[in-house]
Amino acid sequence: MKNWDEFDQIVKSSMSEEEYERHILISKISADLIRLRLEQNMTQTDLAEKSGLKQSAIARLESEEVLPKLSTLLKLAKALDANINLNPNQESIIKIESNKMINNKAD
């Protein structure tokens, strides 16, 4: 395998379009959650306690095992002091962003 684009094509060809889009969505959510958690120097256990979820649920979300329910995303956003932006007409359908980052952009 030569690069990530080639890997992506292999993954894409092994799934239906719907499965592939779901896979990409789960990957983006996972990456955003990990980034925000680490930016705040939180462990999975810290985030679980703050959000009212179990540490194992955080681990499953971060390892791209599940697509979270909206209610779960809202709990995580509150615990991370973040916003969830849903943009179905854009390439980035969902983005979880720190409120601190949003406020800095507005300044």
N, C-alpha and C positions, 0 to 999 in steps of 0.2 A: 504494500500500500504506500503510495507516494505522499499523500497529504490529506488534510481534513476534508477537503471537498470530495475527494474520492471516497473516503469513509462515509461521508454524508450521503453520497449517491448509493452506496451499498445498502445503508440503513433504509433509505427512502424506497429503494426498489424491493425491499423485503416486506413492506407494509402497504396497506391501502392509504390513500391520500388522507382520509380521516384519522387513521391511526398515527400517521406521520405528524399531522398537525397537532394532535393531542400530545405526542412525544415532545415536540418542540415547545409547546406551552408548558408542560410539566418541567422541562429543563430550564426555561426562563424563570419560572416561579422559584425553583430550587436555587438557582444561582443568585437571585435577588435576596432570598431569605438568608442564605449563607453570608453574602456580602454584608448585609445590614447587621446581622448578628455579630459578625466578627468586628465590624467597625465600632460596635458598642462594647467590645471586649466581653461578650456574653458567651457562656457555654450553652449547650443544648438544654441542660438542666435549668440554667438561669431563665432561658426563654420559656421553657415549659412552665415553670413556677409563675412567671409573670403573666403568661397568657392563659393559664388554667388548663393547659393541655398536658399530656404525659410526655416524658422525654422520648419514649419510643415513637410517638407520633411525629415529633420534630425530626427524629432520625429518618423515618420513612419519607417524610416530605423532602428532606435534604438529599436523600439518596435516589430521588426521582422514582419512587415506588408507587406513589399515588397522586392523583389530581385532587387538591383540597377542595372542600366545600367552601362556598362564599362565607359562611359563618366562621369557619376556621381561619380563613384569610383575614377577616375583620378582627378576630381576636389577636392574631399575630401582628397585624398592622398597629393596633392599639398598644400592644406590648413593646413594639419597636419604635413607637412614635413615628409612624410612616403613613403614607397615603397609598391607596391602590388605584391605579389609573387603568381603566378599560377602554381600549381603542380598537373596536372591531374592524374599522376601515383602514387601519395602518398595519405595517409589517409587525410591529411590536404590539400584539393584542393586549398584553397585560404588562404593567411595570409597577413594581413596588419600590417606592422612593422614600427616603428619609425626609421628614418634615424640615429638618435642618437644611438639607440640600435644596429643597423647594424654596425656603425662605431666603437662602443666599442668592438664588437665581433672580428673585424679585428685587433684591437690593440694587 
